[in-house]
Amino acid sequence: MGMQDFNLLEVDRLWKVYHKTEKALDLSDPVAIEKAEAAGAVIAVRDVSFQVKRGEVFVIMGLSGSGKSTLIRCLTRLIEPSAGVIRVRGKEVTSMDAEELTVFRRGEAAMVFQHYGLLPHRNVLENVAFGLKLRGLARELRESRAQEALRQVGLAGWEKKYPHQLSGGMQQRVGIARALVQDTDLLLMDEPFSGLDPLIRREMQDELIKLQKEWQKTIIFVTHDLGEALRLGDRMAVMGAGVFVQVGRPQDIVMHPADEYVQRFVQDEQRIAQLLDKGRVSRVRSIEAHASTRVGKVAAGR
């Protein structure tokens, strides 16, 4: 089966409701849902379905409170879904017991968080190797794999440093190495670069693009930044009020926003594109005018 034929992740009718009667709520009944919301229920994820192919970078973007971080945490049940089915490689994550879920998180889905989540009293090598230690790998093997992951993210030679000795960008590289060393097919990234300054953020995006060519991981990448989504995503979903408002290739969404909510996201990118196009036209005209003047001068000189 080719890469294009294989959905590594399948999400079917996923809900996350925060309410005291969450378990008793009939999510197939619109009237019951409406009453629950009137009584204070918060529906963070509302009946979301999607599939992601193996090797694809799928970006989820939206404003704060749109449900994107809740959704990505539901995929490994760091947040327990209220209803719906999640499958990874055909295995039903939503029906796993505690032991199966632990094995799944350690071996099949790695996560990179916005705030790094590094262990402050362990050095860089120990941080990267920690997940392998939990899986019971021998020290020599886990350290050699951790060193290789650090080399891949450009941190060879920093193994003995501690998190407080690293810049934000370097700490995030450690976070990526820690996910990479798990050698999972599915990589979940929740706004991993949003705390970095613009130049470092751009470097980290470049690093991820470069590494993805080598890894061919299946990546779910959450961001609120359209430029980042355009650079990284094969496909993207714009999320608002717990639902996917529009799903498609990033460039298609920019050119054909589905509604006013999506339009608000993409209007700056459209404006930049228009300015770039105007800039190109003015530069071409300037070059043509300059060339015409030179030809005229040469002709006159004859």
Secondary structure, 3 states (H helix, E strand, C coil): CCHHHCEEEEEEEEEEEECCCHHHCCCCCHHHHHHHHHCCCEEEEEEEEEEEECCCEEEEEECCCCCHHHHHHHCCCCCCCCEEEEEECCEEHHHCCHHHHHHHHHHCEEEECCCCCCCCCCCHHHHHHHHHHHCCCCHHHHHHHHHHHHHHCCCCCCCCCCHHHCCHHHHHHHHHHHHHCCCCCEEEEECCCCCCCHHHHHHHHHHHHHHHHHHCCEEEEEECCHHHHHHHCCEEEEEECCEEEEEECHHHHHHCCCCHHHHHHHHHHHHHHHHHHHHHHHHHHHHHHHHHHHHHHHHHHC
